[in-house]
Amino acid sequence: MKLISRDQIETLAKFKSKKFMTTSFYLDTKKRENTIKAISLNLKNLMSLGQKNANKLDLDKVKRDSLIRDLEKIDRFCKQNLSSYKAAGMAVFSCSGDDFWQPFDLPSSPRNRIIFDHDPYLRPLSAILNEHPRICTFVIDRKEAKWYDIFLGDIFLLENLTSDVPSKVKEGGWEGYESKRIERHIATHLRDFFKESSKKTSDLFKKHRFDWFFLGCKDEHCTIFKALLHPYMKKRFKGRLRVGPSNSPSQVLQSSLEKIKELKIQEKETILEAFISELEKGGLSDSGLKNSLRRLNSGEVQALLVTRYFSKQGKVCPKCRFLYADETECPSCRVKTEDRIDIIDDAVESALDKKAEVRHINPPSKLRHYGNIGVLLRYKS
């Protein structure tokens, strides 16, 4: 299955085995940077590490056998598919004891990892989708409009619309009155075409839930069309492109990808500046693992910022599900907390559950000076 939406992550996060542990497996399969031999060697090393770690766990025979079967199934699946595999990365989630199995083709390379835990390890999936917003690129001129869906480096034509806007005609007439009448007639047709295109754009957004909106048109048409956009659309408008309906899909895709790269750099700088500014004035942000987890527990978080690949062990309360850095007993429930291999993964899941944004910041960045993790807050309790 191809990873294409956050809904897939949310569905996967709902899987909870009451009795067995879950195996989460990630493998970099990008063949432009690795040979099949190198990928196979990485797979062999991961399987060896998995066997070693499974045998170290304090589990009864039934639970350990479930993990061993996971490893065998994953190893077999990879060996059967690697030679023809085209995705940049592979993820597999398995719990043989509960007959659970879910593989994903990933559009970006993950870090090679194999993790045994009570829940699927989902943070790398969230990080990948965070890098790939779903884009609607709309291109329009006097005669035609096209809507493209751009996601994970692919482009698909969603809709196209042609107009009946008359061509520009130069008519003299008495003192140019006929020429002006024709110009008004053309302007009315053009505006009607743009209004129809704006409504179609809103309808497509409702259906496809795009994150960003790009507009490709001539300067003379940009102001007209933007004025007709629904406020919902204006919030998602991210910039102009120098392409139109006559450009090929590959040219539209290339222009869109260049704009995405530019915006991601700006976005990273903007959110870090906002985080640091609020932190320095004692405003709506907090930093460090303990403080960030406390804010997540209280529901104050608007956005969670975490350095990509940063991980820490931690604790979780089995009763209230509050997260802690090192509390052996939940201060709220007075229940013994459980160990977590990577509490950052739990923090990401908690943030998503509470409808907070999650921003994975690629290193190097200023976030390292604040413990590699921080939060922007909705309010302060």
N, C-alpha and C positions, 0 to 999 in steps of 0.2 A: 504494500500500500504506500502511495506517495504522500508525504507530509505536505498538506496544503492549507490547513486552517487551525486556528486556536481551538475550535470546537473539538478537534481530535484529541488535543492535549487534555482538555477539560473532561472528556469522556474517559480517557485513560486514567486520569487522576482519581476517578470514582472507583476504580478497581481496588478492593481491599480484601486480602485473604485473612480470614480469622485464625487459620491454623499454620499456614506455610509462609515462607519468605519468597520474595519475588527477585528474579534475576534480571538486571538491566545491563544490556550489552551495547557498546558503541564502537564502531570501527571506521577508520578513515579509508575509503576505497577510491580516492581520486587518482585515477591511473595516469593522468598527465604529470603527476609529481611522484608517483610510486609505481614500481613494476609489480606485476602479479606475484612475483617471487617475494618481494618485500612485504606486500600485503599479507601473503600466506604466512610469512614468518611472524608478522605481528599477531596474526590470528593464533598461531601456535603458542606464542608467548602468553597471550591473554588467557587461553584455555589452561595453560599450565598454572598461571597465577590464580585462576578461578578455582581449580582443583585444590591448590594449596590453601587458599583462604576458606573454602568450604569445609575442609577438614579441620581447620582451626576453630571454627565456630562451636559454641557450646549448645549443640542441638541433639535431639534424639535421632535414632536411625531413620525414622520415617521422614522427618523434615530434611535431614541431610541427603537422603536418597532423592528427594524431590529436586534439590539443587543440582545434584550430579546428573539427573536426567535432563534438566535445563541445559546444562553445559553440553551434553551429548547431542541434544537436538539443535542447539545453536551451531555447534561445530559442523554437524552434518549439513545444515541449511547453508552455511557459508561455503563449504567446499563444493556443494552442488551448483551454486549460483555465481561465485566470484569471477569465473572466466568470462561470463557474458554480462556481468553487472555493469550498468552504465551510470548509476548515481554516484555523487561525490562522497556519500557516507551511508552507513547502514546502522539502524538501531533495531534491537529485538528485545521484547519484554516477555518473559516466560515465567509461569508458575505451574509446573507439571502436576503438583499435588492437587491443584484446582482446575486442571485442564485448560489453562489460560495461555494463549500464544498470540503475540501481535508484532509483526515486523513492519518497519518503515523504511522507505527509500528517502534519503536526506539530500537536499539541494546543496548543502555546504558540508565541509569536512568537520567532523567532531574530533575531540581528543579521544584516543583509544582508551576505553575504560570498561571494566566489568564490576558491577556492584551488586551485593546481596543486601536487601533491606526489606522492611515490612511493606513498603509502597514502591511503585515504579519510580525510578530516578528520572525526572522530567526536565530538569533545568536546561540541559543542552538543547532540547526541542524548543523551549521557550526562547532561548538565545538565538536560535536559527531564524525563527519567525520574526523576532524583533529586528533582525537585519533585513528582512524582506517584506516591506509594506505592500499591500495590494493596491495597485494603481489603476485608475481610469484615465487613459490619455485620449482626449477628445480633439479631433482636428476638423476644421471647418473653413470653407470659403464661400463664395457667392452661389456656387452650384451644388456643393456636396458636403455632407457631414459624415464622419466615421467615429465610432467609439471602439477603443481597444481595451482589453483586459490584460494588464501586465503583472505577472506574479512569478517569482522564483526564476527569473530570467527568460520566461516564455511570454509570447504575445499571441492573443487571439482576437480576431475581429468579432465584436459583439453585434453591432448593428451598423447599417449605413442608410443614409437618407439623401435623396436628391431633391432639388428645388425647382420651382418654375420661375425663378427671378429672371426677368428679361435682361438681355445684354444691354450694355450702355450704348445708347443711340444718340448721335449728335444731330439734333433738329434745330433749324434756325427759327422759322416762323416769324410772326410780326414782333419785333423787338425782343426776340428770344423767349417769348411766353410759352411756346410749344415745347422748347427745350426744358424749361423749368417744370412744366406739367409732367413730362416724361420722367424727369429726375425724381419728382415726388412719388410718382407711380412705382418706380423701381425701389425707392427707399421703403415704401410701404410693404412691398413684397419681401424685401430683404429682412425687414424687422419681423414680419410674420414667420418667415423661415427660421430666424434665430429664436423666436419665442417657442416654436414647435420643437426645435432642437434642445432648448433649455428644459422643457417639460420631459422630453425623452431622457435627458441626462438624469434628472431627479428620479424618474421611474427605474432606471438602471441601477442607481445607487441604492435604492430601497431593496432591490432584488439581490445585488451582489455584495453589499456591505464593504465598499472600497474604503481604504484608509486615506488615500491622497488623490487629488485631481490635478491633472496637467492639461493645459490648453495650448493647442497649436493653431495659430491663425495669423493673418496680417495685422499690423499695428492698427490700421483703420477700423478693423472689426473687433478688436479686443475690448475696448471700452463699451461698445454696444452690447456685446454678449455678456460680459461680466455684470452689467447693470440688470440683466434679466435673470441672473442666477438666484435660486432660492438661498436664503441665509444659511441653511444647513450645508449647502454646497460651497458657499463662500468660505466657510470655516475650514474646508478641506482643500481649498485651492492653494497649490504650492508653487505655481510658477508657469511661465510661458516657455514654449518650445518653438524653435525655428523650423517647424515642419508643417505640412498641410495634407489634405486628402490625396494629392498627387504623389506624395512620397510613398515608397514601398514600406511594408510592415517592418522589414529589417532596419530601415533608416529611422522609423518611428521608435522602434525598440532601442536602438543605440542612443538616440537623443534622450529618451526617457531614463535609461540607465545612467547616463552622465549626470542628469539632473538629480537622480536619487543619491548618487555618490556625494555630490556637492551638498545636498540637504542633510545627509546623515552626519557629515562632518560638522555642519553648522548646528545641528540638533544636539550633538554631543557637547559642543562648546557652550551652548546656551543653557542646557540643563545643569551642567557642572557649575557654571557661573552663578545661576540662581541658587543652587544648593549651597555653595560657599558663601555667597552674599548673605543668605538667611542665617547661616551658621555663625558668621562673624558678628552679626548684630543681635544674636540671640533670638532670632525669629522662627519661622516655620520650617525648621529642618533639624536633623539630629544625625550623629555619626557614630561609627563604631558598632561592633557586633551586639553588645549587651543593650545599648540604647535603641538600636534599630529594631531588635526583637521585641523590646518592651513596647515600642510605639506600634508595631504590628499587632501585638496582643490586644492593645487597647482600641484598635480600629482607627487610629489617627492618620494613617499613611495614605497619601495621595499618589506618591511614586517611590518605588524602591530602586535604588541605584546600587549596582554591584559590579565589581571588576570581573570580567569574563575569566572563567577557570578558577576563580578564588573559591576555596572550600575550607570548611572548619567542622570539626566534630562538635556536637552539642547535645541538648536534652529536649525531650518533649513530654508533656503531661498526657498520660493515656486517657485521662478523664475529660479535661477541658480543652486539650490540644494546644495549650499555650506553649510557646517556644522559649528556650533558655540557652545561654552559653554554657553554664556549668552548675546550675541548681540541681542538687540531688533529690530535693523534695519541692513539689510545686507550692509556692507561697500562697496560692489561691485555694487549692483543693486539699493541701496537706497529703498528697499522694506521691509515692516514689516515682520519679521521672524515669523515662526510658532513654537509652543511648541512641543517638543518630549519627550515622557515618558522615553525612554532610548536612548540617543544619541549614546551610544556605539553600539547598534544594527545597527544604520544608518552608523556608522563608518565602521563596518564589511562589510556591503553591499557595501559601497563606495570602500573599498579596493578590494573586489572581482570584482567589475565592472571594476576597473583599473588594473586588473590582478596582484595585489599584493598578497603576501602570508599573511595568517592570522594564528597567533600562539596563541592559548588559553593556558595560563600558569597556571597550577594547583597550588593553594596556599598550603603551604607558599612558597614564593620565594622572591628574591631580588627586583623584579619588584614593590613590595609594597612601597619601599623607593622612587620610582620615580613616584608616583601618580597612580600606577596600570595600566598604559598605556604608551606605547612608540612606536617609529618607527625607523626602519633602512631605510636609504635613498639610492636611486639610484644616486642622485646628490643633490647639495645644490643650491638653487636659490639666 
